[in-house]
Amino acid sequence: MRVPRRPRGARKPRPARIPGEPGSSRLPRTVTVPLGFVPGAAAAVALVLSAYGVERAAESSEPAARPVPAFHAPRPDIVARAAWLGDAARDQPPPRYDDQVVAVFVHHTDSPNGYDCADAPGIIRALYEGQTQGRDWDDLGYNFVVDRCGTVYEGRAGGTDRPVTGAHTQGFNHRTAGIAALGTFTEGAEVPDEMLRSIAAVTAWKLGPSGTDPRSEVRLVSSNGGSRYAAGTTATLPAVAGHSDGYMTDCPGAALHARLPEIRDLAARIQGRDAGTGTDTERVELEDRAPNEELSP
């Protein structure tokens, strides 16, 4: 039996490399299998393109960095949860997050005003126990608490620099932050300037990444009919609102609510915006996607 001779000058085919051997690209099976059906030089081109596509896909899995907004504010000093929570922490589910914070709701804790600021951690701990044990919530509802001396405390777990979904304003917990003033600020109560400045500082910082002007208005979709707005209703609210703007309550008290314009203006200045009333209105849509709103006040 005669064996056909290879034409002169023809190259002897090399054995295919096994993925994982030295020099192999070790591409995923889903990439290498289809290439067996591509003849000749086209296979080499397809291999390069496929490898490039895999590399690009891996790169694109990393979260894209947000551009730094034109107006932003530095992070204020914040006392960590451990300083007031101690060993009182309860088992709780992982925190939930939104994509950004576009509004802030200001609250008061409806607790006594004449406290020594050194006692603030214990008062916040009592609030936590009241909400988690008395109301069976999974955590403190507020994202931040500010005492009469202007000290800012981390509230709800999840990371102060992240858009943690709170449980502070029923129907409008998503894409918002809840800041509670430690005390009761009904009509005639004195609101300490230190407290106002710190609320403004936290507000400016939290609204900075979304580019929200604290003096503007935002559009939020109610997720719960227990709020002032039926579920699914679009509400136009101040970017810095009082609890009572979104829910039927006297919180944050008439005295503190009357100071919200000052907080908005100060927060805008902290962000580096021009002084003024902020006549430009920013509209931010929020889709209805708020589970477990029954746990919020």
Phi and psi in degrees as GROMACS dihedral restraints (atoms count N, CA, C in turn):
[ dihedral_restraints ]
;  ai    aj    ak    al  type     phi  dphi    fc
    3     4     5     6     1   -87.3    20    10
    4     5     6     7     1   136.6    20    10
    6     7     8     9     1   -98.1    20    10
    7     8     9    10     1   122.8    20    10
    9    10    11    12     1   -59.2    20    10
   10    11    12    13     1   133.3    20    10
   12    13    14    15     1   -81.1    20    10
   13    14    15    16     1   146.4    20    10
   15    16    17    18     1   -72.5    20    10
   16    17    18    19     1   134.9    20    10
   18    19    20    21     1   -55.1    20    10
   19    20    21    22     1   143.6    20    10
   21    22    23    24     1   -58.2    20    10
   22    23    24    25     1   133.7    20    10
   24    25    26    27     1    92.3    20    10
   25    26    27    28     1   -12.2    20    10
   27    28    29    30     1   -71.6    20    10
   28    29    30    31     1   144.1    20    10
   30    31    32    33     1   -89.5    20    10
   31    32    33    34     1   138.9    20    10
   33    34    35    36     1   -71.5    20    10
   34    35    36    37     1   127.3    20    10
   36    37    38    39     1   -64.5    20    10
   37    38    39    40     1   140.7    20    10
   39    40    41    42     1   -87.7    20    10
   40    41    42    43     1   146.8    20    10
   42    43    44    45     1   -66.2    20    10
   43    44    45    46     1   142.9    20    10
   45    46    47    48     1   -66.6    20    10
   46    47    48    49     1   141.6    20    10
   48    49    50    51     1   -74.8    20    10
   49    50    51    52     1   143.5    20    10
   51    52    53    54     1   -89.8    20    10
   52    53    54    55     1   129.7    20    10
   54    55    56    57     1   -53.4    20    10
   55    56    57    58     1   131.3    20    10
   57    58    59    60     1   107.2    20    10
   58    59    60    61     1   -19.8    20    10
   60    61    62    63     1   -76.0    20    10
   61    62    63    64     1   160.4    20    10
   63    64    65    66     1   -54.9    20    10
   64    65    66    67     1   134.6    20    10
   66    67    68    69     1    88.8    20    10
   67    68    69    70     1    -7.7    20    10
   69    70    71    72     1   -83.1    20    10
   70    71    72    73     1   143.0    20    10
   72    73    74    75     1   -76.8    20    10
   73    74    75    76     1   -16.1    20    10
   75    76    77    78     1    49.2    20    10
   76    77    78    79     1    55.7    20    10
   78    79    80    81     1   -73.5    20    10
   79    80    81    82     1   155.1    20    10
   81    82    83    84     1   -60.5    20    10
   82    83    84    85     1   151.0    20    10
   84    85    86    87     1   -55.8    20    10
   85    86    87    88     1   -37.3    20    10
   87    88    89    90     1   -64.4    20    10
   88    89    90    91     1   -20.2    20    10
   90    91    92    93     1   -91.8    20    10
   91    92    93    94     1   -42.3    20    10
   93    94    95    96     1   -77.0    20    10
   94    95    96    97     1   -33.4    20    10
   96    97    98    99     1   -60.4    20    10
   97    98    99   100     1   -49.4    20    10
   99   100   101   102     1   -62.4    20    10
  100   101   102   103     1   -23.6    20    10
  102   103   104   105     1   -69.6    20    10
  103   104   105   106     1   -18.2    20    10
  105   106   107   108     1   -65.2    20    10
  106   107   108   109     1   -18.4    20    10
  108   109   110   111     1   -98.1    20    10
  109   110   111   112     1     3.4    20    10
  111   112   113   114     1  -103.9    20    10
  112   113   114   115     1   119.2    20    10
  114   115   116   117     1   -80.8    20    10
  115   116   117   118     1   153.8    20    10
  117   118   119   120     1    54.4    20    10
  118   119   120   121     1  -140.2    20    10
  120   121   122   123     1   -61.5    20    10
  121   122   123   124     1   -28.5    20    10
  123   124   125   126     1   -61.3    20    10
  124   125   126   127     1   -31.7    20    10
  126   127   128   129     1   -65.2    20    10
  127   128   129   130     1   -40.5    20    10
  129   130   131   132     1   -64.0    20    10
  130   131   132   133     1   -43.2    20    10
  132   133   134   135     1   -62.9    20    10
  133   134   135   136     1   -44.5    20    10
  135   136   137   138     1   -62.8    20    10
  136   137   138   139     1   -37.3    20    10
  138   139   140   141     1   -62.1    20    10
  139   140   141   142     1   -44.2    20    10
  141   142   143   144     1   -63.0    20    10
  142   143   144   145     1   -46.0    20    10
  144   145   146   147     1   -64.2    20    10
  145   146   147   148     1   -39.0    20    10
  147   148   149   150     1   -65.8    20    10
  148   149   150   151     1   -44.1    20    10
  150   151   152   153     1   -61.7    20    10
  151   152   153   154     1   -40.8    20    10
  153   154   155   156     1   -63.5    20    10
  154   155   156   157     1   -39.5    20    10
  156   157   158   159     1   -64.7    20    10
  157   158   159   160     1   -39.9    20    10
  159   160   161   162     1   -62.7    20    10
  160   161   162   163     1   -43.8    20    10
  162   163   164   165     1   -62.5    20    10
  163   164   165   166     1   -43.0    20    10
  165   166   167   168     1   -66.4    20    10
  166   167   168   169     1   -36.8    20    10
  168   169   170   171     1   -62.8    20    10
  169   170   171   172     1   -39.9    20    10
  171   172   173   174     1   -65.0    20    10
  172   173   174   175     1   -38.8    20    10
  174   175   176   177     1   -66.6    20    10
  175   176   177   178     1   -39.6    20    10
  177   178   179   180     1   -71.9    20    10
  178   179   180   181     1   -14.0    20    10
  180   181   182   183     1   -71.3    20    10
  181   182   183   184     1   -17.3    20    10
  183   184   185   186     1   -75.5    20    10
  184   185   186   187     1   138.7    20    10
  186   187   188   189     1   -62.6    20    10
  187   188   189   190     1   136.0    20    10
  189   190   191   192     1   -71.8    20    10
  190   191   192   193     1   135.6    20    10
  192   193   194   195     1   -72.2    20    10
  193   194   195   196     1   133.3    20    10
  195   196   197   198     1   -76.3    20    10
  196   197   198   199     1   140.5    20    10
  198   199   200   201     1   -65.9    20    10
  199   200   201   202     1   147.2    20    10
  201   202   203   204     1   -70.1    20    10
  202   203   204   205     1   124.7    20    10
  204   205   206   207     1   -64.0    20    10
  205   206   207   208     1   157.6    20    10
  207   208   209   210     1   -64.3    20    10
  208   209   210   211     1   -32.7    20    10
  210   211   212   213     1  -122.2    20    10
  211   212   213   214     1   118.8    20    10
  213   214   215   216     1  -148.8    20    10
  214   215   216   217     1   174.9    20    10
  216   217   218   219     1  -137.4    20    10
  217   218   219   220     1   154.1    20    10
  219   220   221   222     1   -71.9    20    10
  220   221   222   223     1   157.4    20    10
  222   223   224   225     1   -72.9    20    10
  223   224   225   226     1   125.7    20    10
  225   226   227   228     1   -74.2    20    10
  226   227   228   229     1   166.5    20    10
  228   229   230   231     1   -66.8    20    10
  229   230   231   232     1   132.1    20    10
  231   232   233   234     1  -133.3    20    10
  232   233   234   235     1   129.1    20    10
  234   235   236   237     1   -80.1    20    10
  235   236   237   238     1   129.1    20    10
  237   238   239   240     1   -68.5    20    10
  238   239   240   241     1   158.1    20    10
  240   241   242   243     1   -55.4    20    10
  241   242   243   244     1   -36.7    20    10
  243   244   245   246     1   -59.0    20    10
  244   245   246   247     1   -25.9    20    10
  246   247   248   249     1   -69.6    20    10
  247   248   249   250     1   -27.7    20    10
  249   250   251   252     1  -114.4    20    10
  250   251   252   253     1   -22.5    20    10
  252   253   254   255     1   -82.9    20    10
  253   254   255   256     1   -40.2    20    10
  255   256   257   258     1    58.2    20    10
  256   257   258   259     1  -132.2    20    10
  258   259   260   261     1   -96.7    20    10
  259   260   261   262     1    16.3    20    10
  261   262   263   264     1   -87.3    20    10
  262   263   264   265     1    -0.7    20    10
  264   265   266   267     1   -62.1    20    10
  265   266   267   268     1   138.0    20    10
  267   268   269   270     1  -102.6    20    10
  268   269   270   271     1   157.7    20    10
  270   271   272   273     1   -63.5    20    10
  271   272   273   274     1   136.4    20    10
  273   274   275   276     1  -149.6    20    10
  274   275   276   277     1   157.5    20    10
  276   277   278   279     1   -70.0    20    10
  277   278   279   280     1   164.4    20    10
  279   280   281   282     1   -60.2    20    10
  280   281   282   283     1   149.5    20    10
  282   283   284   285     1   -65.4    20    10
  283   284   285   286     1   154.6    20    10
  285   286   287   288     1  -105.0    20    10
  286   287   288   289     1   152.1    20    10
  288   289   290   291     1  -131.8    20    10
  289   290   291   292     1   153.2    20    10
  291   292   293   294     1  -109.6    20    10
  292   293   294   295     1   177.8    20    10
  294   295   296   297     1   -78.6    20    10
  295   296   297   298     1   -29.7    20    10
  297   298   299   300     1  -165.3    20    10
  298   299   300   301     1   171.5    20    10
  300   301   302   303     1  -110.8    20    10
  301   302   303   304     1   121.5    20    10
  303   304   305   306     1  -115.6    20    10
  304   305   306   307     1    -4.0    20    10
  306   307   308   309     1  -154.6    20    10
  307   308   309   310     1   158.2    20    10
  309   310   311   312     1  -127.3    20    10
  310   311   312   313     1   135.4    20    10
  312   313   314   315     1  -109.1    20    10
  313   314   315   316     1   128.8    20    10
  315   316   317   318     1   -98.6    20    10
  316   317   318   319     1   135.7    20    10
  318   319   320   321     1  -128.8    20    10
  319   320   321   322     1   168.5    20    10
  321   322   323   324     1  -124.4    20    10
  322   323   324   325     1   156.9    20    10
  324   325   326   327     1   -88.1    20    10
  325   326   327   328     1    -5.3    20    10
  327   328   329   330     1    58.3    20    10
  328   329   330   331     1    40.9    20    10
  330   331   332   333     1  -120.8    20    10
  331   332   333   334     1   167.6    20    10
  333   334   335   336     1   -57.6    20    10
  334   335   336   337     1   150.7    20    10
  336   337   338   339     1   -93.4    20    10
  337   338   339   340     1   -26.5    20    10
  339   340   341   342     1   -84.7    20    10
  340   341   342   343     1    36.2    20    10
  342   343   344   345     1   -86.0    20    10
  343   344   345   346     1   156.4    20    10
  345   346   347   348     1   -81.3    20    10
  346   347   348   349     1   136.7    20    10
  348   349   350   351     1   -61.7    20    10
  349   350   351   352     1   -23.9    20    10
  351   352   353   354     1   -65.9    20    10
  352   353   354   355     1   -20.8    20    10
  354   355   356   357     1   -90.2    20    10
  355   356   357   358     1    -2.5    20    10
  357   358   359   360     1   -57.6    20    10
  358   359   360   361     1   -43.2    20    10
  360   361   362   363     1   -57.0    20    10
  361   362   363   364     1   -40.3    20    10
  363   364   365   366     1   -67.0    20    10
  364   365   366   367     1   -35.6    20    10
  366   367   368   369     1   -67.0    20    10
  367   368   369   370     1   -42.2    20    10
  369   370   371   372     1   -65.4    20    10
  370   371   372   373     1   -37.5    20    10
  372   373   374   375     1   -62.4    20    10
  373   374   375   376     1   -40.2    20    10
  375   376   377   378     1   -64.5    20    10
  376   377   378   379     1   -37.8    20    10
  378   379   380   381     1   -62.5    20    10
  379   380   381   382     1   -42.8    20    10
  381   382   383   384     1   -59.8    20    10
  382   383   384   385     1   -46.5    20    10
  384   385   386   387     1   -65.8    20    10
  385   386   387   388     1   -35.7    20    10
  387   388   389   390     1   -65.9    20    10
  388   389   390   391     1   -37.7    20    10
  390   391   392   393     1   -80.7    20    10
  391   392   393   394     1   -36.7    20    10
  393   394   395   396     1   -84.6    20    10
  394   395   396   397     1   -31.2    20    10
  396   397   398   399     1   -99.5    20    10
  397   398   399   400     1   -47.5    20    10
  399   400   401   402     1   -69.3    20    10
  400   401   402   403     1   -39.0    20    10
  402   403   404   405     1  -107.7    20    10
  403   404   405   406     1    -4.5    20    10
  405   406   407   408     1    61.2    20    10
  406   407   408   409     1    35.1    20    10
  408   409   410   411     1   -79.0    20    10
  409   410   411   412     1   164.4    20    10
  411   412   413   414     1   -83.8    20    10
  412   413   414   415     1   -13.5    20    10
  414   415   416   417     1  -169.3    20    10
  415   416   417   418     1   174.6    20    10
  417   418   419   420     1   -61.0    20    10
  418   419   420   421     1   136.9    20    10
  420   421   422   423     1   -72.7    20    10
  421   422   423   424     1   -35.0    20    10
  423   424   425   426     1   -77.9    20    10
  424   425   426   427     1   143.8    20    10
  426   427   428   429     1   -75.8    20    10
  427   428   429   430     1   -32.4    20    10
  429   430   431   432     1  -143.8    20    10
  430   431   432   433     1   151.5    20    10
  432   433   434   435     1  -128.7    20    10
  433   434   435   436     1   135.7    20    10
  435   436   437   438     1  -120.8    20    10
  436   437   438   439     1   127.1    20    10
  438   439   440   441     1   -90.3    20    10
  439   440   441   442     1   177.6    20    10
  441   442   443   444     1   -66.4    20    10
  442   443   444   445     1   -18.4    20    10
  444   445   446   447     1   -90.9    20    10
  445   446   447   448     1    -0.7    20    10
  447   448   449   450     1    91.0    20    10
  448   449   450   451     1     6.6    20    10
  450   451   452   453     1   -75.6    20    10
  451   452   453   454     1   133.2    20    10
  453   454   455   456     1  -101.8    20    10
  454   455   456   457     1   130.4    20    10
  456   457   458   459     1  -115.0    20    10
  457   458   459   460     1   139.0    20    10
  459   460   461   462     1   -66.8    20    10
  460   461   462   463     1   130.3    20    10
  462   463   464   465     1   -99.9    20    10
  463   464   465   466     1  -104.0    20    10
  465   466   467   468     1   -59.7    20    10
  466   467   468   469     1   143.6    20    10
  468   469   470   471     1   -71.3    20    10
  469   470   471   472     1   158.5    20    10
  471   472   473   474     1   133.1    20    10
  472   473   474   475     1   -12.5    20    10
  474   475   476   477     1   109.8    20    10
  475   476   477   478     1   119.6    20    10
  477   478   479   480     1   -65.1    20    10
  478   479   480   481     1   -27.4    20    10
  480   481   482   483     1   -89.8    20    10
  481   482   483   484     1     4.7    20    10
  483   484   485   486     1  -111.5    20    10
  484   485   486   487     1   156.4    20    10
  486   487   488   489     1   -80.3    20    10
  487   488   489   490     1    73.0    20    10
  489   490   491   492     1   -71.5    20    10
  490   491   492   493     1   132.3    20    10
  492   493   494   495     1   -73.9    20    10
  493   494   495   496     1   118.3    20    10
  495   496   497   498     1   -90.2    20    10
  496   497   498   499     1  -171.0    20    10
  498   499   500   501     1  -139.0    20    10
  499   500   501   502     1    64.0    20    10
  501   502   503   504     1  -122.7    20    10
  502   503   504   505     1   -28.7    20    10
  504   505   506   507     1  -137.1    20    10
  505   506   507   508     1    96.8    20    10
  507   508   509   510     1   -53.4    20    10
  508   509   510   511     1   129.5    20    10
  510   511   512   513     1    94.5    20    10
  511   512   513   514     1   -20.3    20    10
  513   514   515   516     1  -138.1    20    10
  514   515   516   517     1    41.9    20    10
  516   517   518   519     1   -82.9    20    10
  517   518   519   520     1   -20.9    20    10
  519   520   521   522     1   -87.6    20    10
  520   521   522   523     1   138.1    20    10
  522   523   524   525     1    61.0    20    10
  523   524   525   526     1    27.2    20    10
  525   526   527   528     1  -133.9    20    10
  526   527   528   529     1   162.2    20    10
  528   529   530   531     1  -122.1    20    10
  529   530   531   532     1   141.4    20    10
  531   532   533   534     1  -105.1    20    10
  532   533   534   535     1   123.0    20    10
  534   535   536   537     1  -116.8    20    10
  535   536   537   538     1   120.1    20    10
  537   538   539   540     1  -106.4    20    10
  538   539   540   541     1   129.7    20    10
  540   541   542   543     1   -84.9    20    10
  541   542   543   544     1   125.2    20    10
  543   544   545   546     1   -76.1    20    10
  544   545   546   547     1   105.2    20    10
  546   547   548   549     1   143.7    20    10
  547   548   549   550     1  -170.3    20    10
  549   550   551   552     1  -123.6    20    10
  550   551   552   553     1   124.8    20    10
  552   553   554   555     1  -127.4    20    10
  553   554   555   556     1    56.5    20    10
  555   556   557   558     1   -75.8    20    10
  556   557   558   559     1   178.2    20    10
  558   559   560   561     1   -49.6    20    10
  559   560   561   562     1   129.0    20    10
  561   562   563   564     1    90.1    20    10
  562   563   564   565     1   -10.8    20    10
  564   565   566   567     1   -74.6    20    10
  565   566   567   568     1   147.4    20    10
  567   568   569   570     1   -84.5    20    10
  568   569   570   571     1   131.3    20    10
  570   571   572   573     1  -104.6    20    10
  571   572   573   574     1   112.4    20    10
  573   574   575   576     1   -59.6    20    10
  574   575   576   577     1   139.5    20    10
  576   577   578   579     1   -61.6    20    10
  577   578   579   580     1   -36.8    20    10
  579   580   581   582     1   -60.3    20    10
  580   581   582   583     1   -38.4    20    10
  582   583   584   585     1   -66.1    20    10
  583   584   585   586     1   -44.7    20    10
  585   586   587   588     1   -60.7    20    10
  586   587   588   589     1   -43.4    20    10
  588   589   590   591     1   -63.6    20    10
  589   590   591   592     1   -40.5    20    10
  591   592   593   594     1   -70.5    20    10
  592   593   594   595     1   -38.2    20    10
  594   595   596   597     1   -61.1    20    10
  595   596   597   598     1   -41.7    20    10
  597   598   599   600     1   -64.4    20    10
  598   599   600   601     1   -39.1    20    10
  600   601   602   603     1   -65.5    20    10
  601   602   603   604     1   -44.1    20    10
  603   604   605   606     1   -64.8    20    10
  604   605   606   607     1   -41.8    20    10
  606   607   608   609     1   -59.2    20    10
  607   608   609   610     1   -49.4    20    10
  609   610   611   612     1   -59.5    20    10
  610   611   612   613     1   -42.1    20    10
  612   613   614   615     1   -67.8    20    10
  613   614   615   616     1   -46.5    20    10
  615   616   617   618     1   -70.8    20    10
  616   617   618   619     1   -32.0    20    10
  618   619   620   621     1   -84.0    20    10
  619   620   621   622     1   -13.1    20    10
  621   622   623   624     1   -58.9    20    10
  622   623   624   625     1   -51.1    20    10
  624   625   626   627     1   -58.6    20    10
  625   626   627   628     1   -30.8    20    10
  627   628   629   630     1   -86.0    20    10
  628   629   630   631     1    -4.6    20    10
  630   631   632   633     1    73.1    20    10
  631   632   633   634     1    19.5    20    10
  633   634   635   636     1   -81.2    20    10
  634   635   636   637     1   128.8    20    10
  636   637   638   639     1   -76.5    20    10
  637   638   639   640     1   122.3    20    10
  639   640   641   642     1   -59.4    20    10
  640   641   642   643     1   -17.5    20    10
  642   643   644   645     1   -92.2    20    10
  643   644   645   646     1    -0.4    20    10
  645   646   647   648     1   -88.8    20    10
  646   647   648   649     1  -177.2    20    10
  648   649   650   651     1  -116.0    20    10
  649   650   651   652     1   153.1    20    10
  651   652   653   654     1  -129.2    20    10
  652   653   654   655     1   157.4    20    10
  654   655   656   657     1  -108.0    20    10
  655   656   657   658     1   120.0    20    10
  657   658   659   660     1  -122.1    20    10
  658   659   660   661     1   143.2    20    10
  660   661   662   663     1   -97.4    20    10
  661   662   663   664     1   122.9    20    10
  663   664   665   666     1   -64.0    20    10
  664   665   666   667     1   135.0    20    10
  666   667   668   669     1  -102.8    20    10
  667   668   669   670     1    -1.1    20    10
  669   670   671   672     1  -150.2    20    10
  670   671   672   673     1   128.2    20    10
  672   673   674   675     1   -69.1    20    10
  673   674   675   676     1    -7.4    20    10
  675   676   677   678     1   -76.4    20    10
  676   677   678   679     1    -6.8    20    10
  678   679   680   681     1   -84.3    20    10
  679   680   681   682     1  -169.8    20    10
  681   682   683   684     1   -72.3    20    10
  682   683   684   685     1    -9.9    20    10
  684   685   686   687     1  -126.8    20    10
  685   686   687   688     1   137.4    20    10
  687   688   689   690     1   -60.3    20    10
  688   689   690   691     1   149.2    20    10
  690   691   692   693     1   -55.7    20    10
  691   692   693   694     1   132.2    20    10
  693   694   695   696     1    90.9    20    10
  694   695   696   697     1    -7.1    20    10
  696   697   698   699     1   -81.1    20    10
  697   698   699   700     1   136.1    20    10
  699   700   701   702     1   -85.5    20    10
  700   701   702   703     1   123.8    20    10
  702   703   704   705     1  -112.4    20    10
  703   704   705   706     1   135.1    20    10
  705   706   707   708     1   -96.7    20    10
  706   707   708   709     1   115.5    20    10
  708   709   710   711     1  -130.2    20    10
  709   710   711   712     1   157.6    20    10
  711   712   713   714     1   -62.4    20    10
  712   713   714   715     1   145.7    20    10
  714   715   716   717     1   -62.6    20    10
  715   716   717   718     1   -28.0    20    10
  717   718   719   720     1  -117.4    20    10
  718   719   720   721     1   101.0    20    10
  720   721   722   723     1  -115.8    20    10
  721   722   723   724     1   160.9    20    10
  723   724   725   726     1   -88.7    20    10
  724   725   726   727     1   155.3    20    10
  726   727   728   729     1   -50.9    20    10
  727   728   729   730     1   -40.3    20    10
  729   730   731   732     1   -68.5    20    10
  730   731   732   733     1   -13.8    20    10
  732   733   734   735     1   -72.4    20    10
  733   734   735   736     1   -24.4    20    10
  735   736   737   738     1  -113.4    20    10
  736   737   738   739     1   -12.6    20    10
  738   739   740   741     1  -144.0    20    10
  739   740   741   742     1   151.8    20    10
  741   742   743   744     1   -76.3    20    10
  742   743   744   745     1    94.2    20    10
  744   745   746   747     1  -160.6    20    10
  745   746   747   748     1   163.1    20    10
  747   748   749   750     1   -87.8    20    10
  748   749   750   751     1   -10.2    20    10
  750   751   752   753     1   -64.9    20    10
  751   752   753   754     1   135.4    20    10
  753   754   755   756     1   -95.2    20    10
  754   755   756   757     1    22.8    20    10
  756   757   758   759     1    90.5    20    10
  757   758   759   760     1   146.2    20    10
  759   760   761   762     1   -61.1    20    10
  760   761   762   763     1   -37.7    20    10
  762   763   764   765     1   -66.4    20    10
  763   764   765   766     1   -43.5    20    10
  765   766   767   768     1   -74.3    20    10
  766   767   768   769     1   -37.3    20    10
  768   769   770   771     1   -61.9    20    10
  769   770   771   772     1   -35.7    20    10
  771   772   773   774     1   -67.4    20    10
  772   773   774   775     1   -18.9    20    10
  774   775   776   777     1   -94.2    20    10
  775   776   777   778     1    -0.4    20    10
  777   778   779   780     1   -60.3    20    10
  778   779   780   781     1   -38.3    20    10
  780   781   782   783     1   -57.6    20    10
  781   782   783   784     1   -37.1    20    10
  783   784   785   786     1   -65.7    20    10
  784   785   786   787     1   -40.9    20    10
  786   787   788   789     1   -62.9    20    10
  787   788   789   790     1   -42.1    20    10
  789   790   791   792     1   -61.9    20    10
  790   791   792   793     1   -47.1    20    10
  792   793   794   795     1   -65.1    20    10
  793   794   795   796     1   -42.2    20    10
  795   796   797   798     1   -66.1    20    10
  796   797   798   799     1   -41.9    20    10
  798   799   800   801     1   -62.3    20    10
  799   800   801   802     1   -38.6    20    10
  801   802   803   804     1   -64.3    20    10
  802   803   804   805     1   -40.5    20    10
  804   805   806   807     1   -67.2    20    10
  805   806   807   808     1   -37.3    20    10
  807   808   809   810     1   -63.6    20    10
  808   809   810   811     1   -32.7    20    10
  810   811   812   813     1   -75.0    20    10
  811   812   813   814     1    -8.5    20    10
  813   814   815   816     1    90.2    20    10
  814   815   816   817     1    15.8    20    10
  816   817   818   819     1   -84.5    20    10
  817   818   819   820     1   157.9    20    10
  819   820   821   822     1   -65.1    20    10
  820   821   822   823     1   147.5    20    10
  822   823   824   825     1   -66.7    20    10
  823   824   825   826     1   149.2    20    10
  825   826   827   828     1   150.3    20    10
  826   827   828   829     1  -173.1    20    10
  828   829   830   831     1   -93.0    20    10
  829   830   831   832     1    -6.1    20    10
  831   832   833   834     1    68.7    20    10
  832   833   834   835     1    65.8    20    10
  834   835   836   837     1   -72.9    20    10
  835   836   837   838     1   -23.7    20    10
  837   838   839   840     1   -72.5    20    10
  838   839   840   841     1   131.9    20    10
  840   841   842   843     1  -104.4    20    10
  841   842   843   844     1   125.7    20    10
  843   844   845   846     1   -96.0    20    10
  844   845   846   847     1   129.5    20    10
  846   847   848   849     1  -110.1    20    10
  847   848   849   850     1   121.3    20    10
  849   850   851   852     1  -125.1    20    10
  850   851   852   853     1   120.7    20    10
  852   853   854   855     1   -85.0    20    10
  853   854   855   856     1   141.8    20    10
  855   856   857   858     1  -127.8    20    10
  856   857   858   859     1   117.8    20    10
  858   859   860   861     1   -72.0    20    10
  859   860   861   862     1   158.1    20    10
  861   862   863   864     1   -81.0    20    10
  862   863   864   865     1   104.5    20    10
  864   865   866   867     1  -152.8    20    10
  865   866   867   868     1    62.9    20    10
  867   868   869   870     1  -124.5    20    10
  868   869   870   871     1    94.5    20    10
  870   871   872   873     1   -77.6    20    10
  871   872   873   874     1   155.9    20    10
  873   874   875   876     1    58.8    20    10
  874   875   876   877     1    35.1    20    10
  876   877   878   879     1   -67.9    20    10
  877   878   879   880     1   -14.9    20    10
  879   880   881   882     1   -65.7    20    10
  880   881   882   883     1   -13.7    20    10
  882   883   884   885     1   -84.3    20    10
  883   884   885   886     1    -5.3    20    10
  885   886   887   888     1  -104.2    20    10
  886   887   888   889     1   154.2    20    10
